[in-house]
Amino acid sequence: MAKINIITVQDVQISVSTENNNDYICLTDMLKGKEGEDHIRNWMRNRNSLEFLGTWELLHNPNFKGVEFDTFLHEAGANRFNMTPRKWIDATDAIGIISKSGRNGGTYAHRDIAFEFGSWLSPVFKLYLIKEYERLKEEEQKVVGWSAKRELAKINYHIHTSAISHNLIPKELSKEQINYIYANEADVLNVALFGMTAKEWRNQNPDLKGNIRDYATINELICLSNMENINAVLINDGISQKERLIKLNQIAIQQMRVLQDNENRKLLKSSNKQE
């Protein structure tokens, strides 16, 4: 369903309809208070206007019927030539102009085309139209930014409370695992997260190619990346390998519990539905 916003340009309320992430401005509303009739038809039958419309379609519409456009362009300028939004849409499969019926009905045009139409009506009107449209977009960005911050705060709060509520009683590594001196730091992280060294994984999975990390889940890779940074800090602080292994194991359990929390995923899905 299209989203309708209203902007006010020189005391004229103009509808802006969002269709498939593109904004269409109501040309019918732009004509409120204007003297005369058939402004849209008169504008569209102008050769320069028609050339602009066709070029816009060629740039943005892969289904645009260029042959029909060329025919219209050839006829443009003749006294007998007539063009309407419906005729243009039906003949060329144009998408830059749309006709809507019912509430908020009228002729709408993509913002690029609406600005060009505004220039034809009055250069001053066009400038005010652009200014109010930009103001609308700025307000929308503020709302989006606030919503994103709100959802991020909810997620962070959920992660924080989840960490507390679980009390984080991990499956501790065995004494043998803790006391073993590992030849490289990669295995310290492997044991902390996966519970085994790379060699142990290869022995258990002789038919699989690659290494233990190649078969890690997205959440495990996220956790592993965090652990690498933390391990580097602990090494710089002079923490022994044994102490680091215990700390990293606890961190791995904490982060994996939070990342894999089903309630967290439900929160994200429900937030998306509300947007």
Kinemage of the C-alpha trace (Angstrom):
@kinemage 1
@onewidth
@group {chain A} dominant
@subgroup {mainchain}
@vectorlist {calphas} color= white
{ca met a 1} P 0.000 0.000 0.000
{ca ala a 2} L 1.359 3.409 -0.998
{ca lys a 3} L 2.422 5.791 1.758
{ca ile a 4} L 1.035 9.320 1.419
{ca asn a 5} L 2.692 12.415 2.879
{ca ile a 6} L 1.556 16.016 2.544
{ca ile a 7} L 3.800 19.001 1.882
{ca thr a 8} L 2.663 22.622 1.725
{ca val a 9} L 4.042 24.768 -1.082
{ca gln a 10} L 2.955 28.422 -1.179
{ca asp a 11} L -0.173 27.569 0.841
{ca val a 12} L -1.025 24.638 -1.470
{ca gln a 13} L -1.190 21.158 0.056
{ca ile a 14} L 0.440 18.597 -2.228
{ca ser a 15} L 0.386 14.826 -1.794
{ca val a 16} L 3.600 12.800 -2.066
{ca ser a 17} L 3.021 9.102 -2.657
{ca thr a 18} L 5.787 6.551 -2.061
{ca glu a 19} L 5.542 3.700 -4.568
{ca asn a 20} L 8.180 0.943 -4.540
{ca asn a 21} L 10.635 3.194 -2.662
{ca asn a 22} L 10.167 6.015 -5.196
{ca asp a 23} L 8.396 9.283 -4.431
{ca tyr a 24} L 5.653 10.508 -6.761
{ca ile a 25} L 4.344 14.050 -6.375
{ca cys a 26} L 0.742 14.878 -7.248
{ca leu a 27} L 0.630 17.125 -10.316
{ca thr a 28} L -3.120 17.574 -9.820
{ca asp a 29} L -2.501 19.101 -6.377
{ca met a 30} L 0.193 21.361 -7.795
{ca leu a 31} L -2.471 22.973 -10.007
{ca lys a 32} L -4.770 24.006 -7.171
{ca gly a 33} L -5.502 27.697 -7.475
{ca lys a 34} L -4.001 27.923 -10.962
{ca glu a 35} L -6.082 29.665 -13.588
{ca gly a 36} L -7.043 27.868 -16.776
{ca glu a 37} L -7.594 24.203 -17.593
{ca asp a 38} L -5.738 21.226 -19.058
{ca his a 39} L -2.359 22.344 -17.756
{ca ile a 40} L -1.054 18.783 -17.627
{ca arg a 41} L -2.194 18.039 -21.188
{ca asn a 42} L -0.734 21.291 -22.481
{ca trp a 43} L 2.569 20.535 -20.793
{ca met a 44} L 2.721 16.975 -22.089
{ca arg a 45} L 1.962 17.933 -25.690
{ca asn a 46} L 4.934 20.319 -25.676
{ca arg a 47} L 7.838 18.800 -27.616
{ca asn a 48} L 10.450 19.700 -24.981
{ca ser a 49} L 8.320 18.186 -22.221
{ca leu a 50} L 7.714 15.039 -24.235
{ca glu a 51} L 11.415 14.697 -24.970
{ca phe a 52} L 12.168 15.040 -21.255
{ca leu a 53} L 9.581 12.396 -20.350
{ca gly a 54} L 10.878 9.969 -22.950
{ca thr a 55} L 14.501 10.427 -21.971
{ca trp a 56} L 13.649 9.881 -18.310
{ca glu a 57} L 11.871 6.620 -19.193
{ca leu a 58} L 14.779 5.439 -21.334
{ca leu a 59} L 17.094 5.968 -18.368
{ca his a 60} L 14.895 4.326 -15.721
{ca asn a 61} L 12.446 1.980 -17.429
{ca pro a 62} L 13.751 -1.103 -19.281
{ca asn a 63} L 10.232 -1.886 -20.535
{ca phe a 64} L 9.658 1.522 -22.068
{ca lys a 65} L 8.369 1.354 -25.658
{ca gly a 66} L 10.768 3.581 -27.523
{ca val a 67} L 9.100 3.136 -30.925
{ca glu a 68} L 5.820 4.562 -29.667
{ca phe a 69} L 7.730 7.395 -28.028
{ca asp a 70} L 9.446 8.258 -31.311
{ca thr a 71} L 6.034 8.408 -33.010
{ca phe a 72} L 4.722 10.825 -30.404
{ca leu a 73} L 7.873 12.922 -30.591
{ca his a 74} L 7.487 13.193 -34.369
{ca glu a 75} L 3.880 14.369 -33.993
{ca ala a 76} L 4.597 16.786 -31.126
{ca gly a 77} L 4.143 20.427 -32.028
{ca ala a 78} L 1.341 19.884 -34.517
{ca asn a 79} L -1.961 21.562 -33.667
{ca arg a 80} L -3.799 18.259 -33.849
{ca phe a 81} L -1.412 16.524 -31.452
{ca asn a 82} L -2.898 15.692 -28.074
{ca met a 83} L -1.357 13.920 -25.091
{ca thr a 84} L -2.817 12.811 -21.771
{ca pro a 85} L -1.275 10.917 -18.858
{ca arg a 86} L -3.407 7.847 -19.582
{ca lys a 87} L -2.544 7.866 -23.282
{ca trp a 88} L 1.162 8.174 -22.458
{ca ile a 89} L 1.084 5.357 -19.910
{ca asp a 90} L -0.962 2.943 -22.025
{ca ala a 91} L 1.012 3.490 -25.233
{ca thr a 92} L 4.565 3.418 -23.853
{ca asp a 93} L 4.349 1.463 -20.557
{ca ala a 94} L 5.704 4.558 -18.839
{ca ile a 95} L 6.389 4.423 -15.097
{ca gly a 96} L 7.329 8.055 -14.474
{ca ile a 97} L 3.704 9.187 -14.443
{ca ile a 98} L 0.866 7.313 -12.749
{ca ser a 99} L -2.868 7.933 -12.455
{ca lys a 100} L -4.593 7.195 -9.173
{ca ser a 101} L -8.307 7.036 -8.505
{ca gly a 102} L -10.310 7.353 -5.316
{ca arg a 103} L -9.036 9.083 -2.204
{ca asn a 104} L -5.773 10.946 -2.832
{ca gly a 105} L -6.386 10.342 -6.525
{ca gly a 106} L -5.052 12.348 -9.433
{ca thr a 107} L -2.036 12.412 -11.709
{ca tyr a 108} L 1.240 11.737 -9.950
{ca ala a 109} L 4.758 12.005 -11.361
{ca his a 110} L 8.167 10.870 -10.183
{ca arg a 111} L 9.861 13.676 -8.297
{ca asp a 112} L 12.248 14.333 -11.232
{ca ile a 113} L 9.307 14.832 -13.559
{ca ala a 114} L 7.258 16.762 -11.000
{ca phe a 115} L 10.109 19.242 -10.549
{ca glu a 116} L 10.242 19.724 -14.334
{ca phe a 117} L 6.485 20.287 -14.424
{ca gly a 118} L 6.857 22.771 -11.565
{ca ser a 119} L 9.447 24.671 -13.562
{ca trp a 120} L 6.992 24.882 -16.467
{ca leu a 121} L 4.323 26.255 -14.134
{ca ser a 122} L 6.637 28.724 -12.392
{ca pro a 123} L 10.374 28.680 -11.618
{ca val a 124} L 9.624 30.216 -8.233
{ca phe a 125} L 7.030 27.535 -7.468
{ca lys a 126} L 9.559 24.850 -8.435
{ca leu a 127} L 12.125 26.208 -5.972
{ca tyr a 128} L 9.619 26.179 -3.116
{ca leu a 129} L 8.488 22.696 -4.140
{ca ile a 130} L 12.054 21.362 -4.000
{ca lys a 131} L 12.649 23.061 -0.652
{ca glu a 132} L 9.551 21.533 0.941
{ca tyr a 133} L 10.258 18.106 -0.538
{ca glu a 134} L 13.796 18.186 0.882
{ca arg a 135} L 12.390 19.208 4.258
{ca leu a 136} L 10.066 16.180 4.129
{ca lys a 137} L 13.007 13.875 3.394
{ca glu a 138} L 15.019 15.370 6.264
{ca glu a 139} L 12.134 14.762 8.664
{ca glu a 140} L 11.819 11.171 7.456
{ca gln a 141} L 15.531 10.597 8.029
{ca lys a 142} L 15.201 11.913 11.575
{ca val a 143} L 12.375 9.451 12.219
{ca val a 144} L 14.373 6.583 10.717
{ca gly a 145} L 17.412 7.519 12.789
{ca trp a 146} L 15.364 7.715 15.971
{ca ser a 147} L 13.706 4.371 15.215
{ca ala a 148} L 17.073 2.724 14.567
{ca lys a 149} L 18.476 4.078 17.830
{ca arg a 150} L 15.369 2.903 19.674
{ca glu a 151} L 15.624 -0.623 18.265
{ca leu a 152} L 19.353 -0.756 18.955
{ca ala a 153} L 18.718 0.288 22.537
{ca lys a 154} L 16.083 -2.456 22.883
{ca ile a 155} L 18.461 -5.062 21.482
{ca asn a 156} L 21.354 -3.951 23.672
{ca tyr a 157} L 19.083 -3.987 26.701
{ca his a 158} L 17.933 -7.483 25.754
{ca ile a 159} L 21.533 -8.679 25.411
{ca his a 160} L 22.454 -7.136 28.748
{ca thr a 161} L 19.492 -8.613 30.645
{ca ser a 162} L 19.993 -11.992 28.959
{ca ala a 163} L 23.588 -12.090 30.159
{ca ile a 164} L 22.476 -11.363 33.718
{ca ser a 165} L 19.494 -13.717 33.784
{ca his a 166} L 21.504 -16.726 32.552
{ca asn a 167} L 24.068 -16.250 35.351
{ca leu a 168} L 26.565 -17.622 32.841
{ca ile a 169} L 27.372 -20.928 34.497
{ca pro a 170} L 29.500 -22.308 31.643
{ca lys a 171} L 30.555 -25.806 30.827
{ca glu a 172} L 34.047 -25.320 32.078
{ca leu a 173} L 36.964 -26.787 30.212
{ca ser a 174} L 38.574 -29.831 31.768
{ca lys a 175} L 41.713 -29.448 33.880
{ca glu a 176} L 43.636 -31.231 31.162
{ca gln a 177} L 42.519 -28.685 28.581
{ca ile a 178} L 43.323 -25.743 30.829
{ca asn a 179} L 46.761 -26.977 31.875
{ca tyr a 180} L 47.878 -28.015 28.407
{ca ile a 181} L 50.423 -25.693 26.757
{ca tyr a 182} L 49.176 -24.914 23.262
{ca ala a 183} L 51.732 -24.395 20.505
{ca asn a 184} L 49.862 -21.493 18.855
{ca glu a 185} L 47.308 -18.898 19.844
{ca ala a 186} L 44.841 -20.071 17.198
{ca asp a 187} L 44.344 -23.273 19.159
{ca val a 188} L 43.777 -21.298 22.358
{ca leu a 189} L 40.792 -19.670 20.647
{ca asn a 190} L 39.695 -22.959 19.062
{ca val a 191} L 39.613 -24.723 22.414
{ca ala a 192} L 37.886 -21.793 24.139
{ca leu a 193} L 35.117 -21.690 21.514
{ca phe a 194} L 34.919 -25.143 19.937
{ca gly a 195} L 36.341 -27.262 22.750
{ca met a 196} L 39.078 -28.788 20.608
{ca thr a 197} L 42.248 -27.970 18.735
{ca ala a 198} L 42.493 -27.855 14.956
{ca lys a 199} L 44.331 -31.199 14.958
{ca glu a 200} L 41.676 -32.818 17.121
{ca trp a 201} L 38.987 -31.585 14.738
{ca arg a 202} L 40.849 -33.008 11.722
{ca asn a 203} L 41.218 -36.353 13.450
{ca gln a 204} L 37.488 -36.414 14.143
{ca asn a 205} L 36.573 -35.293 10.609
{ca pro a 206} L 39.043 -36.953 8.236
{ca asp a 207} L 36.651 -36.748 5.275
{ca leu a 208} L 36.087 -33.013 5.492
{ca lys a 209} L 38.251 -30.505 3.656
{ca gly a 210} L 39.499 -27.275 5.205
{ca asn a 211} L 39.692 -26.585 8.926
{ca ile a 212} L 37.462 -26.206 11.925
{ca arg a 213} L 36.763 -22.526 11.240
{ca asp a 214} L 35.579 -23.223 7.698
{ca tyr a 215} L 32.593 -25.025 9.201
{ca ala a 216} L 31.791 -22.456 11.872
{ca thr a 217} L 28.399 -20.763 11.968
{ca ile a 218} L 27.941 -17.020 11.463
{ca asn a 219} L 27.479 -16.571 15.201
{ca glu a 220} L 30.637 -18.559 15.939
{ca leu a 221} L 32.623 -16.436 13.495
{ca ile a 222} L 31.304 -13.245 15.109
{ca cys a 223} L 32.250 -14.571 18.529
{ca leu a 224} L 35.664 -15.693 17.260
{ca ser a 225} L 36.396 -12.235 15.862
{ca asn a 226} L 35.576 -10.649 19.215
{ca met a 227} L 37.711 -13.200 21.048
{ca glu a 228} L 40.724 -12.504 18.828
{ca asn a 229} L 40.628 -8.843 19.827
{ca ile a 230} L 40.171 -9.658 23.494
{ca asn a 231} L 42.990 -12.209 23.411
{ca ala a 232} L 45.348 -9.631 21.925
{ca val a 233} L 44.588 -7.272 24.821
{ca leu a 234} L 45.111 -10.039 27.389
{ca ile a 235} L 48.454 -10.962 25.824
{ca asn a 236} L 49.596 -7.344 26.005
{ca asp a 237} L 48.556 -7.278 29.649
{ca gly a 238} L 50.857 -10.240 30.332
{ca ile a 239} L 48.063 -12.671 31.249
{ca ser a 240} L 49.218 -16.287 31.179
{ca gln a 241} L 47.887 -18.668 28.560
{ca lys a 242} L 46.049 -20.687 31.204
{ca glu a 243} L 44.242 -17.629 32.589
{ca arg a 244} L 43.463 -16.365 29.118
{ca leu a 245} L 41.973 -19.698 28.104
{ca ile a 246} L 39.619 -19.662 31.084
{ca lys a 247} L 38.556 -16.074 30.415
{ca leu a 248} L 38.072 -16.666 26.688
{ca asn a 249} L 36.018 -19.782 27.335
{ca gln a 250} L 33.709 -17.837 29.623
{ca ile a 251} L 33.414 -15.030 27.079
{ca ala a 252} L 32.654 -17.505 24.303
{ca ile a 253} L 29.834 -19.088 26.278
{ca gln a 254} L 28.385 -15.705 27.208
{ca gln a 255} L 28.427 -14.323 23.689
{ca met a 256} L 27.126 -17.491 22.030
{ca arg a 257} L 24.202 -17.663 24.425
{ca val a 258} L 23.222 -14.122 23.590
{ca leu a 259} L 23.779 -14.416 19.824
{ca gln a 260} L 21.784 -17.625 19.589
{ca asp a 261} L 18.957 -16.457 21.805
{ca asn a 262} L 15.674 -17.138 20.020
{ca glu a 263} L 13.991 -14.283 21.767
{ca asn a 264} L 16.503 -11.877 20.278
{ca arg a 265} L 15.614 -13.026 16.765
{ca lys a 266} L 11.915 -12.684 17.538
{ca leu a 267} L 12.545 -9.120 18.696
{ca leu a 268} L 14.219 -8.252 15.395
{ca lys a 269} L 11.420 -9.817 13.348
{ca ser a 270} L 8.659 -8.078 15.273
{ca ser a 271} L 10.493 -4.744 14.939
{ca asn a 272} L 10.708 -5.173 11.162
{ca lys a 273} L 6.979 -5.917 10.913
{ca gln a 274} L 6.136 -2.755 12.803
{ca glu a 275} L 8.102 -0.524 10.411
